[in-house]
Amino acid sequence: MSLWPRRVRIRRLLAEDAALWRDLRLEALAKHPEAYGSTHDDWAGRPLSDFADRLEQACILGAFKSETLVGCMALDSARGRGEITAVFVRQDLRRRGVARALLKAQKRQAQQRGVSQLYLTVAETNRPALRFYERAGFRRIEEPSRALARDGQLLDLITMTMEL
């Protein structure tokens, strides 16, 4: 059953949303450390102003159910390319269209910024994310590279791209 668009709304997160985003970001990093280049320890001790600064630097969209932030997706763009990062949807709302709605809105943001190509990296072991990105139209552009170390192990990262 899809929650979108009736009960989840998507909007850009602003500096005043820093506390909400900090809580969600730390939850994502704690529950899924293998999915991110940053770690929980990297962000946990930072002041709230660092989260506010990040919200001002990138286009980070949030998915809200009522007033609760339940998902996010960041876009960093330069020279016609946009990188999708910091994707997370709370466990109880996965497979209900929230990530799809975030990506759709983020694609609109990218086009408004003159971005013609999106790219991202995802761990090869993150099968649900890989399936989601492939269904959304992303294509693998290179063989996996061992680039992200977690708990003394190297993870294979896959780079994917999508033309807008």
GISULCOR-V186648 format. One record per helix or strand. SS is the DSSP state (helix for helix, strand for strand). FROM is the first residue (numbers start at 1). LEN is the number of residues. Records with the same first field share a line. If there is no record, write none. Layout:
SS: FROM-LEN / FROM-LEN
This chain:
strand: 8-5 / 59-7 / 68-11 / 81-9 / 117-7 / 139-2 / 145-6 / 153-11
helix: 15-17 / 33-3 / 40-5 / 48-10 / 91-3 / 98-15 / 127-10
